[in-house]
Amino acid sequence: MQRVPPRVQAFHSTFNTDGEYRTIGNVPLLPLKSKIRGPAPPAPDPAADDIVDEAIYYFRPNSLFRNFEIGGGGDRVMIYLLLFIQECLGKLAPGGRVGAAGGSASEGSRVLANHALQNFAIPGDAGFPLNALFERPANKLEADTLRQYLGQLRQETAARLVGRIYDGNTLSKWWMSFSKRRFMAMDKLNDAQRAEIAAFVESEQQRSSFQQQVHAYTDVCWDKCIMPGKVKAALDRADE
């Protein structure tokens, strides 16, 4: 018999609990360890990882995957940050604003801080690369709040990233080796390809939901049909 290798899955956010956080469209406003002003609620535990920590930690392994099954709002925020980190590495790579030598860490910090603050698109804008996966804000107030939140995430990510990709004033070759990788190749997809990926993600979510329902029904059937030490020959009227 031919052995089938186990399926390797991408790494997901731990902030996928729906309904726990305020949501704009389908983007949750997750807690953040940050002194940067914005609508993100403060992290209840400063010692625990927040979504920025997760995105930086999982950037390199997740960059190796072409498919990513979204498990909740935390995954959407992570996807956005993974693409932003990719942009940041591009600014520091050969041909970027800092160039092959990488400059100093302070120069890299300045470049990434400026990039985080520049005009950027939000869900619903024509230039937003993930519109197939994100819902547009319902009104202008929500749009303004979402822009502030994404800006807060971008600034905090850029600030923390410098400490991870620089060793003194030298860029890490291990980090920069990922500067040309594209997570799900989302930044180079046309609208039709993004729609195809969105359809795939939706089908995967439906499949996962169906499997969860099957497991739930199996548990119910086991509790109803299997008595301690005895199999019930028929269901009671109440059970039916």
Backbone as CSV, one residue per row, in Angstrom:
resi,resn,N_x,N_y,N_z,CA_x,CA_y,CA_z,C_x,C_y,C_z
1,MET,0.843,-1.200,0.000,0.000,0.000,0.000,0.877,1.248,0.000
2,GLN,0.508,2.191,-0.848,1.256,3.438,-0.910,0.867,4.350,0.245
3,ARG,1.873,4.799,0.951,1.610,5.666,2.104,1.367,7.095,1.626
4,VAL,0.257,7.666,2.091,-0.080,9.048,1.740,0.544,9.972,2.768
5,PRO,1.381,10.919,2.338,2.011,11.823,3.305,0.972,12.689,3.989
6,PRO,1.180,13.026,5.251,0.215,13.877,5.965,0.121,15.249,5.326
7,ARG,-1.077,15.832,5.395,-1.296,17.157,4.835,-0.713,18.208,5.755
8,VAL,0.138,19.041,5.191,0.751,20.117,5.964,-0.123,21.361,5.838
9,GLN,-0.485,21.933,6.956,-1.377,23.081,6.947,-0.637,24.339,7.364
10,ALA,-1.150,25.465,6.886,-0.575,26.750,7.263,-0.878,27.045,8.727
11,PHE,-0.160,28.010,9.263,-0.339,28.388,10.659,-1.404,29.470,10.757
12,HIS,-2.308,29.298,11.710,-3.462,30.184,11.841,-3.363,31.040,13.101
13,SER,-4.161,32.101,13.110,-4.211,32.988,14.257,-4.981,32.349,15.402
14,THR,-4.639,32.752,16.603,-5.385,32.303,17.786,-6.541,33.245,18.099
15,PHE,-6.737,34.264,17.242,-7.799,35.258,17.478,-8.972,35.052,16.518
16,ASN,-9.352,33.815,16.302,-10.417,33.513,15.345,-11.785,33.327,15.993
17,THR,-11.914,33.684,17.264,-13.191,33.546,17.952,-14.156,34.622,17.473
18,ASP,-15.189,34.215,16.738,-16.157,35.176,16.208,-17.023,35.747,17.328
19,GLY,-17.335,37.031,17.221,-18.225,37.674,18.182,-17.541,38.183,19.427
20,GLU,-16.251,37.911,19.589,-15.564,38.341,20.800,-15.080,39.788,20.704
21,TYR,-14.872,40.262,19.476,-14.327,41.596,19.275,-15.248,42.408,18.366
22,ARG,-15.160,43.715,18.493,-15.893,44.593,17.586,-15.415,44.333,16.151
23,THR,-16.364,44.290,15.232,-16.030,43.946,13.852,-16.536,45.018,12.898
24,ILE,-15.710,45.364,11.919,-16.105,46.248,10.827,-16.022,45.444,9.543
25,GLY,-17.163,45.257,8.873,-17.203,44.304,7.768,-16.975,42.923,8.334
26,ASN,-15.906,42.267,7.920,-15.518,41.005,8.548,-14.112,41.090,9.132
27,VAL,-13.720,42.320,9.517,-12.406,42.547,10.123,-12.585,42.866,11.604
28,PRO,-12.100,42.008,12.507,-12.216,42.300,13.929,-11.153,43.303,14.369
29,LEU,-11.512,44.164,15.302,-10.552,45.095,15.881,-9.908,44.393,17.073
30,LEU,-8.792,43.737,16.822,-8.151,42.877,17.812,-7.314,43.686,18.795
31,PRO,-7.137,43.167,20.013,-6.315,43.865,21.008,-4.875,43.993,20.528
32,LEU,-4.216,45.048,20.962,-2.873,45.340,20.471,-2.009,45.872,21.610
33,LYS,-0.784,45.374,21.670,0.205,45.911,22.610,0.902,47.080,21.911
34,SER,0.424,48.265,22.133,0.952,49.395,21.370,0.741,50.702,22.119
35,LYS,1.690,51.610,21.950,1.547,52.975,22.454,1.077,53.915,21.351
36,ILE,0.896,53.361,20.143,0.417,54.152,19.014,-1.088,54.334,19.154
37,ARG,-1.559,55.546,19.006,-2.982,55.823,19.191,-3.789,55.213,18.044
38,GLY,-4.958,54.674,18.407,-5.824,54.071,17.405,-6.983,53.358,18.070
39,PRO,-7.886,52.806,17.281,-9.096,52.183,17.830,-8.897,50.778,18.382
40,ALA,-7.707,50.181,18.233,-7.496,48.830,18.748,-7.573,48.840,20.272
41,PRO,-8.319,47.912,20.877,-8.354,47.846,22.336,-6.994,47.398,22.873
42,PRO,-6.628,47.837,24.078,-5.342,47.418,24.641,-5.348,45.923,24.954
43,ALA,-4.205,45.283,24.764,-4.088,43.860,25.053,-4.231,43.631,26.553
44,PRO,-5.065,42.675,26.970,-5.268,42.450,28.401,-4.032,41.899,29.095
45,ASP,-3.180,41.189,28.346,-1.969,40.607,28.920,-0.772,41.074,28.100
46,PRO,-0.007,42.029,28.604,1.135,42.546,27.838,2.194,41.488,27.538
47,ALA,2.191,40.391,28.293,3.195,39.348,28.080,2.782,38.347,27.003
48,ALA,1.498,38.362,26.633,1.002,37.399,25.644,1.171,37.954,24.232
49,ASP,1.232,37.057,23.257,1.347,37.475,21.859,0.061,38.138,21.388
50,ASP,0.187,39.187,20.598,-0.971,39.772,19.935,-0.888,39.436,18.449
51,ILE,-1.793,39.990,17.628,-1.873,39.627,16.216,-0.605,40.044,15.458
52,VAL,0.050,41.119,15.874,1.287,41.548,15.218,2.402,40.539,15.489
53,ASP,2.493,40.076,16.736,3.479,39.040,17.063,3.248,37.795,16.211
54,GLU,1.989,37.392,16.091,1.676,36.200,15.303,2.064,36.377,13.842
55,ALA,1.742,37.533,13.277,2.039,37.768,11.861,3.538,37.724,11.602
56,ILE,4.327,38.360,12.461,5.784,38.365,12.271,6.344,36.953,12.459
57,TYR,5.847,36.248,13.453,6.357,34.905,13.754,6.020,33.917,12.636
58,TYR,4.804,34.028,12.079,4.358,33.059,11.074,4.612,33.518,9.641
59,PHE,5.218,34.694,9.468,5.406,35.186,8.104,6.204,34.206,7.249
60,ARG,7.348,33.771,7.723,8.213,32.922,6.899,7.602,31.553,6.614
61,PRO,7.092,30.818,7.624,6.481,29.529,7.268,5.239,29.671,6.402
62,ASN,4.399,30.672,6.669,3.176,30.818,5.874,3.453,31.297,4.457
63,SER,4.616,31.921,4.234,4.968,32.349,2.887,5.185,31.168,1.950
64,LEU,5.332,29.987,2.505,5.579,28.794,1.695,4.285,28.177,1.169
65,PHE,3.132,28.675,1.622,1.853,28.070,1.243,1.165,28.886,0.155
66,ARG,0.560,28.172,-0.782,-0.219,28.818,-1.836,-1.697,28.901,-1.456
67,ASN,-2.134,28.056,-0.546,-3.535,28.048,-0.097,-3.584,28.298,1.395
68,PHE,-4.642,28.951,1.814,-4.801,29.282,3.223,-6.292,29.265,3.535
69,GLU,-6.708,28.345,4.364,-8.122,28.232,4.739,-8.397,29.189,5.897
70,ILE,-9.176,30.225,5.633,-9.456,31.240,6.647,-10.370,30.662,7.719
71,GLY,-9.901,30.715,8.949,-10.669,30.153,10.055,-11.459,31.179,10.836
72,GLY,-11.287,32.458,10.519,-12.001,33.502,11.247,-11.379,34.858,10.992
73,GLY,-11.860,35.849,11.740,-11.404,37.212,11.538,-9.925,37.400,11.827
74,GLY,-9.399,36.671,12.810,-7.981,36.780,13.119,-7.113,36.409,11.938
75,ASP,-7.533,35.405,11.179,-6.778,35.001,9.989,-6.793,36.092,8.929
76,ARG,-7.909,36.797,8.795,-7.968,37.891,7.811,-6.986,38.997,8.163
77,VAL,-6.945,39.369,9.441,-6.001,40.395,9.854,-4.573,39.901,9.642
78,MET,-4.324,38.624,9.932,-2.994,38.080,9.724,-2.603,38.128,8.251
79,ILE,-3.517,37.769,7.351,-3.219,37.810,5.918,-2.834,39.221,5.498
80,TYR,-3.580,40.208,5.980,-3.267,41.602,5.645,-1.860,41.953,6.113
81,LEU,-1.511,41.551,7.339,-0.201,41.882,7.877,0.914,41.109,7.170
82,LEU,0.641,39.885,6.746,1.648,39.120,6.000,2.014,39.844,4.703
83,LEU,1.004,40.377,4.017,1.275,41.117,2.787,2.008,42.429,3.087
84,PHE,1.668,43.066,4.200,2.359,44.300,4.569,3.823,44.021,4.896
85,ILE,4.087,42.936,5.621,5.472,42.567,5.928,6.236,42.305,4.634
86,GLN,5.572,41.665,3.666,6.200,41.427,2.368,6.585,42.752,1.709
87,GLU,5.714,43.736,1.786,6.016,45.057,1.231,7.221,45.675,1.945
88,CYS,7.276,45.524,3.262,8.377,46.090,4.034,9.710,45.477,3.623
89,LEU,9.746,44.171,3.462,10.983,43.518,3.032,11.396,44.012,1.652
90,GLY,10.405,44.260,0.790,10.706,44.773,-0.538,11.357,46.146,-0.489
91,LYS,10.992,46.958,0.516,11.602,48.278,0.655,13.069,48.190,1.074
92,LEU,13.424,47.095,1.753,14.785,46.945,2.259,15.658,46.075,1.367
93,ALA,15.053,45.370,0.420,15.782,44.451,-0.452,16.547,45.229,-1.522
94,PRO,17.495,44.586,-2.214,18.174,45.246,-3.339,17.159,45.807,-4.326
95,GLY,17.334,47.065,-4.674,16.361,47.727,-5.541,15.317,48.497,-4.770
96,GLY,15.241,48.260,-3.449,14.303,49.006,-2.622,14.909,50.331,-2.194
97,ARG,14.292,50.984,-1.255,14.746,52.320,-0.868,16.054,52.281,-0.079
98,VAL,16.291,51.165,0.626,17.518,51.066,1.392,18.620,50.435,0.549
99,GLY,18.256,49.440,-0.286,19.222,48.867,-1.211,19.934,47.661,-0.660
100,ALA,20.889,47.165,-1.448,21.547,45.905,-1.132,22.302,45.965,0.188
101,ALA,22.911,47.099,0.482,23.680,47.194,1.716,22.785,47.215,2.942
102,GLY,21.525,47.544,2.746,20.576,47.527,3.849,20.614,48.781,4.701
103,GLY,21.700,49.580,4.589,21.787,50.759,5.419,21.867,50.374,6.884
104,SER,21.668,51.336,7.740,21.668,51.070,9.176,20.264,50.689,9.617
105,ALA,20.178,50.180,10.842,18.867,49.837,11.388,17.997,51.087,11.530
106,SER,18.620,52.202,11.876,17.857,53.448,12.010,17.314,53.895,10.663
107,GLU,18.109,53.711,9.587,17.633,54.056,8.255,16.489,53.127,7.844
108,GLY,16.649,51.831,8.122,15.577,50.889,7.823,14.314,51.213,8.590
109,SER,14.467,51.620,9.854,13.314,51.995,10.672,12.601,53.199,10.080
110,ARG,13.368,54.169,9.603,12.769,55.373,9.002,12.002,55.021,7.736
111,VAL,12.591,54.159,6.897,11.936,53.771,5.642,10.623,53.041,5.913
112,LEU,10.645,52.104,6.858,9.439,51.324,7.136,8.373,52.180,7.827
113,ALA,8.802,53.096,8.683,7.832,53.986,9.336,7.140,54.861,8.305
114,ASN,7.892,55.370,7.342,7.285,56.188,6.281,6.334,55.359,5.426
115,HIS,6.741,54.116,5.147,5.875,53.247,4.337,4.567,52.945,5.067
116,ALA,4.637,52.745,6.379,3.431,52.452,7.153,2.455,53.616,7.145
117,LEU,2.983,54.847,7.053,2.145,56.038,7.143,1.616,56.519,5.792
118,GLN,2.178,56.012,4.706,1.745,56.503,3.403,0.303,56.090,3.124
119,ASN,-0.318,56.749,2.135,-1.701,56.421,1.802,-1.818,54.949,1.424
120,PHE,-2.831,54.292,1.953,-3.045,52.875,1.662,-4.535,52.621,1.482
121,ALA,-4.845,51.604,0.710,-6.244,51.260,0.432,-6.804,50.411,1.561
122,ILE,-8.120,50.482,1.729,-8.818,49.653,2.705,-9.844,48.807,1.961
123,PRO,-10.427,47.790,2.604,-11.431,46.956,1.929,-12.522,47.786,1.272
124,GLY,-12.794,47.473,0.016,-13.786,48.212,-0.761,-13.172,49.192,-1.728
125,ASP,-11.941,49.662,-1.455,-11.241,50.549,-2.378,-10.765,49.754,-3.591
126,ALA,-10.664,50.428,-4.718,-10.260,49.742,-5.947,-8.854,49.163,-5.844
127,GLY,-7.974,49.813,-5.096,-6.592,49.353,-5.021,-6.312,48.346,-3.920
128,PHE,-7.338,47.939,-3.183,-7.112,46.983,-2.096,-6.931,45.589,-2.683
129,PRO,-5.820,44.883,-2.399,-5.529,43.613,-3.077,-6.338,42.423,-2.584
130,LEU,-7.090,42.590,-1.488,-7.784,41.444,-0.885,-9.294,41.627,-0.854
131,ASN,-9.835,42.387,-1.797,-11.276,42.641,-1.792,-12.103,41.369,-1.926
132,ALA,-11.519,40.327,-2.528,-12.255,39.076,-2.669,-12.477,38.386,-1.324
133,LEU,-11.684,38.750,-0.324,-11.757,38.092,0.979,-12.279,38.997,2.087
134,PHE,-12.374,40.301,1.797,-12.764,41.263,2.829,-14.048,41.974,2.427
135,GLU,-14.892,42.265,3.418,-16.120,43.026,3.184,-15.837,44.512,3.352
136,ARG,-16.486,45.334,2.541,-16.317,46.777,2.650,-17.050,47.300,3.884
137,PRO,-16.573,48.385,4.479,-17.281,49.001,5.613,-18.669,49.452,5.194
138,ALA,-19.590,49.483,6.169,-20.985,49.803,5.864,-21.205,51.288,5.606
139,ASN,-20.363,52.151,6.180,-20.552,53.586,6.021,-19.209,54.304,6.203
140,LYS,-19.242,55.630,6.073,-18.001,56.411,6.138,-17.378,56.351,7.522
141,LEU,-18.201,56.357,8.560,-17.661,56.293,9.915,-16.889,54.990,10.125
142,GLU,-17.477,53.884,9.675,-16.779,52.605,9.788,-15.518,52.593,8.937
143,ALA,-15.586,53.194,7.755,-14.412,53.247,6.880,-13.279,54.026,7.549
144,ASP,-13.601,55.143,8.177,-12.581,55.941,8.852,-11.964,55.169,10.026
145,THR,-12.821,54.476,10.781,-12.320,53.691,11.912,-11.430,52.553,11.438
146,LEU,-11.830,51.875,10.364,-11.036,50.775,9.833,-9.688,51.279,9.309
147,ARG,-9.697,52.433,8.666,-8.434,52.999,8.174,-7.502,53.314,9.340
148,GLN,-8.056,53.862,10.420,-7.241,54.142,11.600,-6.680,52.858,12.203
149,TYR,-7.505,51.828,12.231,-7.075,50.550,12.809,-5.968,49.916,11.972
150,LEU,-6.148,49.867,10.658,-5.113,49.295,9.798,-3.831,50.123,9.860
151,GLY,-3.975,51.451,9.952,-2.801,52.293,10.101,-2.064,52.010,11.399
152,GLN,-2.815,51.798,12.459,-2.209,51.454,13.747,-1.463,50.118,13.647
153,LEU,-2.066,49.140,13.003,-1.412,47.841,12.801,-0.139,47.981,11.975
154,ARG,-0.201,48.768,10.913,0.948,48.938,10.035,2.122,49.592,10.783
155,GLN,1.835,50.638,11.547,2.906,51.308,12.276,3.527,50.402,13.332
156,GLU,2.686,49.661,14.053,3.206,48.781,15.095,4.013,47.635,14.486
157,THR,3.538,47.094,13.372,4.258,46.008,12.710,5.609,46.482,12.193
158,ALA,5.639,47.648,11.561,6.895,48.195,11.043,7.896,48.414,12.170
159,ALA,7.424,48.918,13.305,8.320,49.190,14.432,8.915,47.901,14.990
160,ARG,8.095,46.869,15.129,8.599,45.609,15.702,9.450,44.840,14.700
161,LEU,9.146,44.993,13.439,9.838,44.222,12.412,11.321,44.562,12.358
162,VAL,11.659,45.823,12.581,13.066,46.246,12.515,13.920,45.446,13.492
163,GLY,13.406,45.226,14.688,14.157,44.478,15.684,14.335,43.010,15.347
164,ARG,13.509,42.503,14.436,13.599,41.094,14.056,14.493,40.865,12.834
165,ILE,14.524,41.829,11.923,15.228,41.586,10.661,16.626,42.199,10.632
166,TYR,16.974,42.958,11.668,18.320,43.520,11.754,19.089,42.870,12.892
167,ASP,20.344,42.546,12.628,21.286,42.123,13.653,22.308,43.242,13.774
168,GLY,22.111,44.117,14.729,22.894,45.340,14.771,22.459,46.233,13.625
169,ASN,23.370,46.497,12.688,23.038,47.285,11.499,23.081,46.432,10.235
170,THR,22.996,45.117,10.409,23.057,44.199,9.274,21.719,43.496,9.098
171,LEU,21.206,43.525,7.877,19.959,42.829,7.599,20.166,41.324,7.671
172,SER,19.206,40.628,8.256,19.275,39.171,8.340,19.090,38.562,6.959
173,LYS,20.042,37.735,6.523,19.908,37.100,5.214,18.767,36.086,5.209
174,TRP,18.446,35.540,6.380,17.356,34.562,6.456,16.014,35.242,6.229
175,TRP,15.864,36.445,6.772,14.633,37.190,6.528,14.566,37.682,5.093
176,MET,15.669,38.219,4.602,15.649,38.804,3.269,15.531,37.755,2.178
177,SER,15.823,36.495,2.504,15.629,35.441,1.504,14.159,35.243,1.168
178,PHE,13.274,35.799,2.019,11.831,35.697,1.782,11.277,36.958,1.116
179,SER,12.141,37.885,0.749,11.661,39.156,0.209,10.980,39.003,-1.146
180,LYS,11.284,37.931,-1.876,10.682,37.732,-3.194,9.566,36.701,-3.183
181,ARG,9.323,36.106,-2.033,8.196,35.167,-1.954,6.890,35.938,-1.835
182,ARG,5.820,35.331,-2.321,4.509,35.982,-2.293,3.507,35.044,-1.649
183,PHE,3.029,35.418,-0.448,2.038,34.602,0.232,0.769,34.521,-0.611
184,MET,0.427,33.322,-1.075,-0.730,33.082,-1.930,-0.659,33.887,-3.232
185,ALA,0.486,34.550,-3.496,0.665,35.371,-4.694,-0.448,36.407,-4.841
186,MET,-0.997,36.874,-3.720,-2.168,37.749,-3.773,-1.858,39.111,-4.372
187,ASP,-0.598,39.570,-4.213,-0.300,40.915,-4.687,-0.164,40.999,-6.199
188,LYS,-0.112,39.841,-6.887,0.056,39.850,-8.334,-1.142,39.246,-9.071
189,LEU,-2.215,38.973,-8.343,-3.378,38.360,-8.960,-4.294,39.412,-9.574
190,ASN,-4.952,39.036,-10.685,-5.978,39.912,-11.232,-7.300,39.620,-10.529
191,ASP,-8.338,40.377,-10.877,-9.624,40.243,-10.187,-10.201,38.840,-10.341
192,ALA,-10.076,38.252,-11.531,-10.626,36.913,-11.761,-9.920,35.876,-10.888
193,GLN,-8.595,35.997,-10.748,-7.839,35.049,-9.935,-8.153,35.225,-8.461
194,ARG,-8.326,36.481,-8.034,-8.693,36.702,-6.631,-10.079,36.124,-6.347
195,ALA,-11.001,36.276,-7.297,-12.342,35.716,-7.136,-12.276,34.192,-7.055
196,GLU,-11.387,33.596,-7.835,-11.234,32.134,-7.809,-10.728,31.670,-6.448
197,ILE,-9.759,32.409,-5.888,-9.251,32.059,-4.568,-10.328,32.254,-3.506
198,ALA,-11.117,33.322,-3.641,-12.209,33.559,-2.688,-13.214,32.423,-2.733
199,ALA,-13.522,31.929,-3.945,-14.456,30.808,-4.078,-13.881,29.551,-3.434
200,PHE,-12.568,29.353,-3.610,-11.924,28.194,-2.995,-11.991,28.286,-1.472
201,VAL,-11.677,29.478,-0.941,-11.708,29.661,0.509,-13.113,29.413,1.054
202,GLU,-14.127,29.931,0.333,-15.508,29.735,0.776,-15.879,28.260,0.779
203,SER,-15.462,27.524,-0.257,-15.779,26.097,-0.322,-15.084,25.333,0.799
204,GLU,-13.845,25.733,1.114,-13.121,25.086,2.203,-13.804,25.368,3.542
205,GLN,-14.300,26.587,3.719,-14.997,26.922,4.956,-16.298,26.131,5.073
206,GLN,-17.027,25.982,3.955,-18.256,25.201,3.970,-17.965,23.739,4.277
207,ARG,-16.872,23.214,3.696,-16.504,21.822,3.960,-16.153,21.632,5.424
208,SER,-15.409,22.593,5.978,-15.042,22.503,7.383,-16.274,22.577,8.275
209,SER,-17.237,23.474,7.929,-18.469,23.601,8.704,-19.286,22.313,8.654
210,PHE,-19.357,21.693,7.460,-20.093,20.438,7.320,-19.464,19.343,8.175
211,GLN,-18.149,19.267,8.180,-17.471,18.257,8.973,-17.725,18.466,10.460
212,GLN,-17.764,19.719,10.891,-18.053,20.000,12.294,-19.462,19.567,12.659
213,GLN,-20.431,19.799,11.732,-21.799,19.369,11.980,-21.898,17.851,12.061
214,VAL,-21.179,17.160,11.179,-21.183,15.694,11.205,-20.641,15.178,12.541
215,HIS,-19.548,15.785,13.003,-18.977,15.375,14.283,-19.957,15.638,15.423
216,ALA,-20.659,16.787,15.351,-21.621,17.118,16.401,-22.778,16.120,16.416
217,TYR,-23.320,15.789,15.223,-24.403,14.813,15.140,-23.944,13.433,15.598
218,THR,-22.707,13.085,15.288,-22.173,11.792,15.724,-22.119,11.719,17.237
219,ASP,-21.704,12.805,17.873,-21.666,12.837,19.338,-23.063,12.695,19.934
220,VAL,-24.046,13.389,19.306,-25.423,13.299,19.796,-25.946,11.871,19.657
221,CYS,-25.711,11.270,18.487,-26.173,9.902,18.252,-25.536,8.928,19.232
222,TRP,-24.269,9.140,19.513,-23.594,8.260,20.457,-24.227,8.365,21.846
223,ASP,-24.498,9.606,22.281,-25.094,9.802,23.604,-26.506,9.228,23.673
224,LYS,-27.253,9.350,22.554,-28.646,8.908,22.559,-28.780,7.404,22.355
225,CYS,-27.917,6.836,21.511,-28.104,5.444,21.105,-27.303,4.443,21.913
226,ILE,-26.223,4.883,22.500,-25.355,3.973,23.241,-25.546,4.207,24.730
227,MET,-26.163,3.211,25.403,-26.325,3.270,26.844,-25.079,2.673,27.490
228,PRO,-24.817,3.000,28.740,-23.662,2.405,29.422,-23.757,0.877,29.430
229,GLY,-22.931,0.236,28.609,-22.906,-1.229,28.565,-24.017,-1.852,27.753
230,LYS,-24.848,-1.032,27.051,-25.976,-1.605,26.320,-26.342,-0.708,25.145
231,VAL,-26.569,-1.331,23.979,-26.988,-0.593,22.802,-28.510,-0.531,22.758
232,LYS,-29.079,0.672,22.578,-30.525,0.817,22.519,-31.030,0.314,21.167
233,ALA,-32.028,-0.557,21.197,-32.577,-1.126,19.953,-33.415,-0.106,19.205
234,ALA,-33.984,0.865,19.911,-34.815,1.883,19.262,-34.736,3.170,20.068
235,LEU,-35.002,4.279,19.385,-34.991,5.576,20.051,-36.304,5.795,20.802
236,ASP,-36.202,6.504,21.909,-37.428,6.932,22.607,-38.120,7.997,21.774
237,ARG,-39.410,8.219,22.061,-40.141,9.228,21.321,-39.497,10.604,21.464
238,ALA,-39.038,10.914,22.680,-38.401,12.207,22.916,-37.118,12.348,22.098
239,ASP,-36.343,11.241,21.996,-35.099,11.278,21.241,-35.372,11.467,19.757
240,GLU,-36.437,10.820,19.259,-36.770,10.964,17.851,-37.147,12.408,17.529
